[in-house]
Amino acid sequence: MDKNGTSQLPGFLVRVQAMYSSLRDSEKKIADYIKENYQNIMNLTITELAEKSGTSEAAVVRLCKSLGYKGFQEFKIKAAQDVIQPSRQVHEAIERDDDLPTIKKKVFNAHIQTLIDTLEILNDEDFEKAVDLIANANRLEFYGEGGSGVVALDAQHKFLKIGLKSFASIDSNLQAMLASLLQKGDVVVGISHSGASRNLIESLEIAKKMGASIIAITNYSKSPILKVSDVVLFTISKETAFKSYAMSSRIAELAIIDALVMGVAFKHYEESFKNIQKTRDATLPKKY
């Protein structure tokens, strides 16, 4: 805690915290050591970290890769950067006796932190793959349920504005029907915070069987949706009693959609600009 009672969680510790429950026992031992001694990690060799955590060098490498790093050296570099410049925003649970200004501040800070944490774990290569798949898609569909369904509808709207014929479905039966008509060259973006929605995963499996490419937007953890996806874009959000994941995770999902739209638009800049003007002109009379 800092002097204002604010937790400061370096980005690499965000990854450790998010993945902890799905780690192997040996990886958890290393993660536990890291959480207790994170300010000194950059000074250790891989052998020293293995010895101090009572594990092996192979386990250290596995942990680094589980956390999304290419290896131990990249992990150390990132750890050093995070310790020198730790995140200042925090996840703070809203307390029963908080006044309205405090509640407002905590809600905003929580959303800000979710975006910071999501940016930390959003892999550049996976993001580029997702942009390329969408930019070259014959047909683009977005599937989501509940809060994620709202994100799917928003994605359809934004990609239509830049000229991509996109479709969104928030109904599981309709998703399955749409998926059954897809083919190679088509792309489906499945949006699910838990990554464990049975109906959604079944529809994605159908789409994949038909030859479509699957992009998943989901929370940073090992979940069933990963097995059916070609590319995964991760979010991170922390759930508390009065700040359910649906709030912050939706903001992170929307930010990823916005980034994808911009990435695709700038790949076809002139065409996207013309389509934005066309779609804007088409809706202009409805604004009076």
C-alpha positions as CSV (number, residue, x, y, z in Angstrom):
1,M,0.0,0.0,0.0
2,D,1.1,3.6,-0.6
3,K,0.5,6.5,1.8
4,N,-3.1,6.9,0.4
5,G,-3.9,3.3,1.0
6,T,-3.6,2.4,-2.7
7,S,-2.3,-1.0,-3.8
8,Q,0.3,-1.0,-6.5
9,L,0.4,-4.1,-8.6
10,P,3.2,-4.4,-11.2
11,G,2.0,-5.7,-14.6
12,F,3.8,-9.0,-14.4
13,L,2.1,-9.7,-11.0
14,V,-1.2,-9.1,-12.7
15,R,-0.4,-12.0,-15.0
16,V,0.6,-14.2,-12.0
17,Q,-2.6,-13.4,-10.1
18,A,-4.8,-14.0,-13.1
19,M,-3.3,-17.3,-14.1
20,Y,-2.5,-18.7,-10.6
21,S,-5.4,-21.1,-10.2
22,S,-4.6,-22.8,-13.5
23,L,-0.8,-23.2,-12.8
24,R,0.9,-26.5,-12.0
25,D,2.0,-27.0,-8.4
26,S,5.7,-26.3,-9.3
27,E,4.7,-23.2,-11.1
28,K,2.6,-22.1,-8.1
29,K,5.7,-22.4,-5.9
30,I,7.6,-20.1,-8.2
31,A,4.7,-17.7,-8.4
32,D,4.4,-17.6,-4.6
33,Y,8.1,-16.8,-4.3
34,I,7.8,-14.1,-7.0
35,K,4.8,-12.5,-5.2
36,E,6.8,-12.3,-1.9
37,N,10.1,-11.1,-3.5
38,Y,9.0,-9.4,-6.7
39,Q,11.3,-6.4,-6.2
40,N,14.4,-8.6,-6.3
41,I,13.4,-10.9,-9.2
42,M,15.4,-9.0,-11.8
43,N,18.6,-9.7,-9.8
44,L,18.2,-13.5,-9.9
45,T,19.4,-16.0,-12.6
46,I,17.1,-18.7,-13.7
47,T,19.1,-21.2,-11.6
48,E,18.9,-19.0,-8.5
49,L,15.1,-18.6,-8.9
50,A,14.7,-22.3,-9.3
51,E,16.7,-23.0,-6.2
52,K,15.1,-20.4,-4.0
53,S,11.6,-21.6,-5.0
54,G,12.5,-25.2,-4.6
55,T,11.7,-26.1,-8.2
56,S,13.6,-26.5,-11.4
57,E,14.8,-24.4,-14.3
58,A,12.3,-26.1,-16.6
59,A,9.5,-25.2,-14.2
60,V,10.6,-21.5,-14.4
61,V,10.6,-21.6,-18.2
62,R,7.1,-23.2,-18.2
63,L,5.8,-20.5,-15.8
64,C,7.2,-17.7,-18.0
65,K,5.5,-19.1,-21.1
66,S,2.3,-19.7,-19.2
67,L,2.4,-16.0,-18.3
68,G,2.8,-15.0,-22.0
69,Y,6.5,-14.4,-22.1
70,K,8.9,-15.9,-24.6
71,G,11.3,-17.0,-21.9
72,F,12.9,-16.1,-18.6
73,Q,14.9,-13.1,-20.0
74,E,11.9,-11.4,-21.4
75,F,10.1,-12.0,-18.1
76,K,13.0,-10.4,-16.2
77,I,13.1,-7.4,-18.5
78,K,9.4,-6.8,-18.1
79,A,9.6,-7.4,-14.3
80,A,12.4,-4.7,-14.0
81,Q,10.3,-2.2,-16.0
82,D,7.2,-2.9,-13.9
83,V,9.1,-2.5,-10.6
84,I,10.7,0.7,-11.6
85,Q,7.4,2.2,-12.9
86,P,4.5,0.3,-11.2
87,S,0.9,0.9,-12.0
88,R,-0.7,3.7,-9.9
89,Q,-4.3,2.8,-10.3
90,V,-6.0,0.1,-8.3
91,H,-8.9,-2.3,-7.8
92,E,-10.6,-1.2,-4.6
93,A,-13.7,-2.8,-3.3
94,I,-16.5,-0.5,-2.5
95,E,-17.2,-0.5,1.2
96,R,-20.5,-0.2,3.0
97,D,-19.7,3.2,4.5
98,D,-18.2,4.8,1.4
99,D,-19.6,8.2,0.5
100,L,-20.7,9.0,-3.1
101,P,-17.5,10.8,-4.1
102,T,-15.5,7.8,-2.9
103,I,-17.7,5.3,-4.8
104,K,-17.4,7.4,-7.9
105,K,-13.6,7.4,-7.6
106,K,-13.3,3.7,-6.9
107,V,-15.5,2.8,-9.9
108,F,-13.5,4.9,-12.3
109,N,-10.2,3.7,-10.9
110,A,-11.3,0.1,-11.2
111,H,-12.2,0.6,-14.9
112,I,-8.9,2.5,-15.6
113,Q,-7.0,-0.3,-13.9
114,T,-8.8,-3.0,-16.0
115,L,-7.7,-1.2,-19.2
116,I,-4.1,-0.9,-17.9
117,D,-4.0,-4.6,-17.0
118,T,-5.6,-5.7,-20.2
119,L,-3.1,-3.7,-22.3
120,E,-0.4,-5.4,-20.3
121,I,-1.4,-8.9,-21.3
122,L,-2.8,-8.2,-24.8
123,N,-0.2,-9.9,-27.0
124,D,1.0,-7.9,-30.0
125,E,1.4,-10.9,-32.3
126,D,-2.1,-12.2,-31.5
127,F,-3.6,-8.8,-32.0
128,E,-1.9,-8.5,-35.4
129,K,-3.2,-12.0,-36.4
130,A,-6.7,-11.0,-35.4
131,V,-6.5,-7.8,-37.4
132,D,-5.3,-9.7,-40.5
133,L,-8.0,-12.3,-40.2
134,I,-10.7,-9.7,-39.9
135,A,-9.3,-7.5,-42.7
136,N,-9.4,-10.5,-45.1
137,A,-12.6,-12.1,-43.9
138,N,-15.3,-12.9,-46.5
139,R,-17.9,-12.8,-43.8
140,L,-17.5,-11.5,-40.2
141,E,-19.7,-12.6,-37.3
142,F,-19.7,-11.7,-33.6
143,Y,-21.3,-14.1,-31.0
144,G,-21.9,-13.1,-27.4
145,E,-24.3,-13.7,-24.5
146,G,-25.5,-11.4,-21.7
147,G,-23.1,-8.5,-21.2
148,S,-20.8,-9.8,-23.9
149,G,-23.8,-9.8,-26.3
150,V,-23.9,-6.0,-26.0
151,V,-20.2,-5.9,-27.0
152,A,-21.0,-8.2,-30.0
153,L,-23.7,-5.7,-31.2
154,D,-21.3,-2.8,-30.7
155,A,-18.7,-4.6,-32.8
156,Q,-21.2,-5.2,-35.6
157,H,-22.0,-1.5,-35.7
158,K,-18.4,-0.3,-35.7
159,F,-17.2,-2.7,-38.4
160,L,-20.2,-1.8,-40.6
161,K,-19.2,1.8,-40.4
162,I,-15.8,1.0,-42.1
163,G,-17.5,-1.1,-44.7
164,L,-17.1,-4.7,-43.4
165,K,-20.3,-6.8,-43.8
166,S,-20.5,-7.9,-40.2
167,F,-23.3,-9.7,-38.3
168,A,-23.9,-10.1,-34.5
169,S,-25.9,-12.6,-32.7
170,I,-26.8,-12.8,-29.0
171,D,-29.1,-15.9,-29.4
172,S,-27.6,-19.3,-29.0
173,N,-29.9,-21.0,-31.5
174,L,-29.3,-18.3,-34.1
175,Q,-25.6,-18.5,-33.5
176,A,-25.6,-22.2,-34.2
177,M,-27.6,-21.7,-37.4
178,L,-25.3,-19.0,-38.6
179,A,-22.2,-21.0,-37.8
180,S,-23.5,-24.0,-39.8
181,L,-23.5,-21.8,-43.0
182,L,-20.0,-20.5,-42.7
183,Q,-17.0,-21.6,-44.8
184,K,-13.3,-21.2,-45.2
185,G,-12.4,-17.5,-45.3
186,D,-15.1,-16.5,-42.8
187,V,-14.3,-15.3,-39.3
188,V,-16.2,-15.5,-36.1
189,V,-15.3,-13.5,-33.0
190,G,-16.6,-15.2,-29.8
191,I,-16.9,-12.9,-26.8
192,S,-17.1,-14.4,-23.3
193,H,-15.6,-13.2,-20.1
194,S,-15.6,-16.7,-18.5
195,G,-14.7,-18.5,-21.7
196,A,-16.9,-21.3,-20.5
197,S,-20.3,-20.6,-22.0
198,R,-21.4,-24.0,-23.3
199,N,-23.8,-22.7,-26.0
200,L,-21.3,-20.2,-27.3
201,I,-18.5,-22.8,-27.5
202,E,-20.8,-25.3,-29.3
203,S,-21.5,-22.6,-31.9
204,L,-17.8,-21.8,-32.3
205,E,-17.1,-25.5,-32.7
206,I,-19.7,-25.7,-35.5
207,A,-18.1,-22.6,-37.2
208,K,-14.6,-24.1,-36.9
209,K,-15.8,-27.4,-38.4
210,M,-17.2,-25.5,-41.4
211,G,-13.7,-24.0,-42.0
212,A,-14.1,-20.6,-40.4
213,S,-11.4,-19.0,-38.3
214,I,-12.2,-18.3,-34.6
215,I,-11.1,-15.3,-32.6
216,A,-11.9,-15.3,-28.9
217,I,-12.1,-12.3,-26.5
218,T,-12.0,-13.7,-23.0
219,N,-10.6,-13.2,-19.5
220,Y,-7.0,-14.1,-18.9
221,S,-7.2,-17.7,-17.7
222,K,-7.3,-21.2,-19.1
223,S,-10.8,-21.9,-20.2
224,P,-12.7,-24.1,-22.7
225,I,-12.9,-21.4,-25.3
226,L,-9.2,-21.5,-25.9
227,K,-9.4,-25.0,-27.3
228,V,-11.6,-24.0,-30.2
229,S,-10.0,-20.6,-31.0
230,D,-7.3,-19.8,-33.5
231,V,-6.5,-16.5,-31.9
232,V,-7.2,-15.4,-28.3
233,L,-7.3,-11.8,-27.1
234,F,-7.3,-11.6,-23.3
235,T,-8.8,-9.1,-20.9
236,I,-8.3,-8.9,-17.2
237,S,-10.8,-7.6,-14.6
238,K,-11.2,-8.2,-10.9
239,E,-14.6,-9.1,-9.5
240,T,-15.8,-7.8,-6.1
241,A,-19.2,-8.0,-4.4
242,F,-20.5,-4.7,-5.7
243,K,-18.3,-4.5,-8.9
244,S,-19.0,-7.6,-10.9
245,Y,-16.7,-8.5,-13.7
246,A,-19.5,-7.6,-16.2
247,M,-18.8,-3.9,-15.7
248,S,-15.0,-3.7,-16.1
249,S,-14.7,-6.7,-18.4
250,R,-17.2,-5.1,-20.8
251,I,-15.1,-2.0,-20.9
252,A,-12.0,-4.0,-21.7
253,E,-13.8,-6.0,-24.4
254,L,-15.1,-2.7,-26.0
255,A,-11.5,-1.3,-25.9
256,I,-10.3,-4.4,-27.8
257,I,-13.0,-4.1,-30.4
258,D,-12.2,-0.4,-30.9
259,A,-8.5,-1.3,-31.3
260,L,-9.4,-4.0,-33.9
261,V,-11.6,-1.6,-35.8
262,M,-8.8,1.0,-36.0
263,G,-6.3,-1.7,-36.9
264,V,-8.4,-3.0,-39.8
265,A,-9.4,0.5,-40.9
266,F,-5.8,1.6,-41.2
267,K,-5.0,-1.4,-43.3
268,H,-7.5,-0.2,-45.9
269,Y,-7.4,3.5,-45.0
270,E,-8.8,5.1,-48.2
271,E,-11.6,2.6,-48.5
272,S,-12.5,2.7,-44.8
273,F,-12.6,6.5,-44.9
274,K,-15.0,6.5,-47.8
275,N,-17.2,3.9,-46.1
276,I,-17.3,6.0,-42.9
277,Q,-18.5,8.9,-45.0
278,K,-21.1,6.8,-46.7
279,T,-22.5,5.3,-43.5
280,R,-22.5,8.6,-41.8
281,D,-24.4,10.2,-44.7
282,A,-26.9,7.3,-44.7
283,T,-27.8,8.0,-41.0
284,L,-27.6,11.8,-41.1
285,P,-31.3,12.4,-42.0
286,K,-32.4,10.3,-39.0
287,K,-30.7,12.7,-36.6
288,Y,-33.2,15.5,-37.1
